[in-house]
């Protein structure tokens, strides 16, 4: 028996202009010249080790993958990552769904980060028209174009809008399902949204006056993969009726496989995880297993890569010695335990992400 489903069309969405935001990107952004706190000596040494590994990886043509949670974006660090990426120190970026949303809101509005408790009590948390409508539409259009989740938003910001195909074009593609089944299915999803929201064909302009702070648009412009790894229902865009799960799945699957492609080449490279307790360790352990599967088939093993995990949590355990016994509380720090099992040279750096990134940038240029 089919269970009843919640109808999102019953919800009332407010314009982003009415939302009170905690962060103003023009005021709060961070650059490589921003002052920062000095790290404790042992953490400073690990950052310098990371810088050395990154320099070697770049010289030898190996990947340098940076993954991070949404707080890195909320802390205004996109300009630092953009500079690292523009100078060739980063070959792949990856974040979760919230990281994508905050980055887009900064590029579009210049502000982000609402007051969750207050807005939940008012029945308004996450129910913002532009964020829900535009990001979901960009994913639908991106899926139809064969783009990934991150690429879809990067293209939206870079191009300041979306090209909406005509219904006739989409109907023709739907009828070609036997020839191009994936594109046909994506066309059907996009057509359903176009009809539901009465969208007109042609270019839909969406201005992004603060795009210079947008990490997604910088990655899209530079041709650096910036992949998104969302979990369904975790992000505010799922509240909006424009949301289509199939489009999210298509674009996120493409991003996951792009991520695995980078991880497959990680031997001799560097993996940096900043403030991501769930997304980063989960996608990396699956990706490295897939890559290791191929390596084993070829009679080799992926083992020589730098692994740097950055977070605020305190730990007395030296994770370079592997995982602790079950009797030690550190055993239950899940993300560190997960990373300790994937191989490579693991280093844990306890630091605020702002202090870490600026220290790393300066260490790279000092080494």
N, C-alpha and C positions, 0 to 999 in steps of 0.2 A: 504494500500500500504506500502510495506517495505521501510524504509528509508536507505540511504547508510550508511555504517559503515567505520570508519577509519581503515586502514590496518597498524598494528604496525610493520609488516615486512619491511615496507619502511624506518623505522628509522635506524639511524646509532648509535650504542652503542660503547662507549669507555671503555677500561679496567680501573678498579679501580685504578691501579697503576699510571695512568696519572692524577688523580684528585688531586687538591689542597685542603687539609683538614684543618679545623680550630682547631680541637681537636686531640691531641695525648694522648691515654689513659695511656701509661706508664708515661708520664709527668704530666698529668692532673687528674689522678684518686684521689679519696678522701677515706681516711680510718677513723676509729673511733678515731685515734690519731691525725688527722689533726687539726690544730688550726682553730677556728671559732670565729665569732663575738658573743658577749653576747647579748641575747635578752632583750628587755624591760621587766620590772618586771611583768606586767600583762600577757605577752606572755610566760614568763618563768613559771609562775604559771600554765598556761594552759598546757604547755608541761609536767610539773610534774604531773598534773591531768591525762594526757594521760598515763604516765608511770605507775601510780597507777592502772588505769583501765586495762592496758595490763598485769601487774603482777597478778591482780586478775583473769583476764580471763584465763591466762595460768594455774594458780593454780586450777581453777575450770573446766578446759577442754573446754572452749568456744573459738570460732573462733576469730582470730585477722587478719583482712583483710586489706592489703595495696594496694591502687590503686594510679596510678600516670601517669602524662603525660610524653612525650619524653624528656623534659628538665632535668628531674631527671637523666636519663641515660646519656644525653649529658654532664651534670655537673660532671660525673665521680663517681656517688654514688653507683654503683653496688656493690663494696666491702663492703660498710656499710650495705646495705640490705642483702647481702650474710651472713655477720656475725650475723645480727639479726635473719635471717632465720635459720642459722646453730645452734644457741643457743636456738632455739625453740620459739622465740618471735613472729614469723609471721607464720600463717597457710595457707595464700592464698595471691598471688600477682596477680595484673591485670594491664595491660597497653593498650595503643592504638597501631595501626599499626606502627607508627613512632618509638615508644619505642622499638619494636621488631627489626626494621631495624638497628637503631643505635647500639643496643646491639650486634647484629650479626656482623656488620661491625667492631666493636671494637675487637671482638673475632677473626675475620678472618684477618683483616688488621692492627689492632692496632690504626686505625684512623677513623674519621667520621666527618660529618658536613661540607658540601660544601658551597661555596659562591653562594647563591641563585640568587641574582640580576645579578651578572656577568655571571653566567652560563645560566640563562634564555635568556639574550641578545645574548649569543653565540649559543643558541639552544641546550644546552647540559645538562641543569639541570635535574637530576634524570635519565639520560640515561647512566647507568653504567652496563656493561655486567654481572659481577659476582653477584652483588646485585640482579638484576632482574632475572637472570637465576637460580641461586642457591636457593634463598629463595622460588621462585615459585615452583621449582622442589621439594624442601623439603616439601612444603605444599601438592603437588600432592601425593608424596610418603606417607606422614603422613595421608592424607585422606584415602588412600588405606589401611594403617595399622590400621585405626580406632583411630588415635590420634587427639588431638585438635590442634589448630593453634600454640599456645605457645609450646606445647609438641613437635610438628613437628620440630621446630627450635631448641629446647633444645636437641632433639635426634640427629639432624644433627651435632651440635657442640660437644656434648659428644662423639659421635661415630666417629667423624672426617670423615663423609661421609654418603652416601646413598646406600641402596641396591636396585638396579634396577631389577625388575622381568623380566622374559622372556616374549616375546609376546605370546608364547604358553600358559604359565600359566595364563596370563591375559585374553586370548581368552576363556579359559576353565571357568574362573570365570564369564565372560560376559554371557556365555551360561547358567549360573545357576541363571539367574535373578529372576526366580520365587521362588527360595529357599532363596537367599541372595540378595535382590534387592539393598540395600545400597552399599554393597561391589561390586556388579556387576557394578553399575553406576560409582563408584570410579575407578574401573579397566578400564572402557571404557575411562574415562578422562585421566588416566595415559597412557594408550596405545596410545591415540591420540597424546599426547606430545612426547612419545618415538619415534613414527613414524615421526612426524613433524621435530624433531631435530636429528633423526638418532642416538638415544642413545643405547649403547650396554648393554646387561644384565650383571649382576654381581655387585660387589661393586665399587661404584664411590667414590674415595678418595677425600676429601676436607679438607685440613689441616687447623687447627685453632690454630696458634702458640701463640695467646694471650687469650686463653680460660679461664685462671685464672681470667680474668676481666669480663667474661661473666656471667650475672645473670641467663639467661635461662638455661645454662648448669648446673649451681649450683642447680637451682630448680629441674631440671630433675634428677640430681644425688641424691638429698636429698628426692625426692618424694613429694615435695611441689607443689601444683597446681600453675602454672603461666599462666594465661589465657590472650589471646589477643582479643581485641574488636575493629576490624577495621571498617572503613567506606569506601565503595567502591569508588575508584577514589581519595582518600585522600593521598595515599602513592606512592612513586616512583616505587614500584614493578609493578604497574598496567600499566606502560608504555611498559613493556617487552612482546613480543609475547608468552613467556612461561606461562604467567599468564592465569589461568583458573578460571572463576568466580565460577563455581560449587564447585571446591576444596576449595576455600576460604570460600564459604558458609557452606560447610560441617564441616570444622574444626572450624570456628568461631561459628557455632551453638553449637557444642559440648562444646566449651569454655564457651559460655553464660550459658548453662545449668549446667556446673560445678560451675560457679560463683553463680548461683541461689541456688545450693545445699549448698554452704557455707553460703549464706545469710539466708537461711531457718533456720540455727542454730544460728543466730546472738544474740538471747536473752542471755544477760549476757556477750556478747562479745564486740569487738571494731572494728569500721570501720574508717580507716584513708585515707583521699583523699588528695593527694599532687599535686598541680599544674595542675589539670585537670578540665577545665571549662565546658567541654562538655561530654566527654566519661563517666567519673566517675558518675556524678549526673544522667545522663540519664539511664545508666544500673542499677544503684542502685535503682532508684525509681520504675522501672519495676520489679526488683527482689524482693524488699521488699513488693510490692503489691502482687506478686505471693505467697510469703511466708506468708503474712498476710491472704490471702485467705484460705490457709490451716489451719492456726491458728484459724480463726473465725469458720471454720467448726468444729473444736475440742473444741470450747467454751473458747478459750484463746486469748491473744493478745500479739504481739511482741512490747515491749515498753522500755525494760530495756537494753540499750546498749549505749556505748560511741561513739560519732560521732565527729571526729576531721577533720576539713577542713583547709588545709594549702595553702596559696597563698600570693602573693605580694601586692594585691590590698588593698588600704586603705578603711576603712569603720568606720563610727561613730555609726552605729547601733549595739546594743547588740543583736546578733542573738539567744542568749539563751532565749530571750523573744518572740520568734516567728518572723514572717515576718513583715516588716514595712508597713504602709499604702501606697496606690498608690501615694500619694502626696510627699512621700519621695523618693529622687533619689536612695536610697539603694534598693528600691523595684525592680529596673531594673537590679540589679546585679543577673543575671539569675541563676547562679549555686548556690549561697548562698540561694536564694529564694527556689530553688528546694530542697536543703538539709534541709531547715527549715521545710519542709512539710512532711518529711518521718518518724518523730518520733525520739525517742532516746534523748540523752543529747548532743545537738549540741554545739560545741565550735569552734570559728573561730580563727586561729592563723596566724597573718600576719608575715611571715618570709621567707627568702630565704631557699630553700629546703636543702641546705648544712648545714646552721646553725641549722635548725630544726632537721634534722636527727641525727647529732652529739650530739646536746643537749638532744634529746630524749634518745639516747643510754646511755649517761652518767647518765641521770636521772633514767633510769631503773636500772642501776648498783649501784646507790646511795640509791635508795628507800629501 
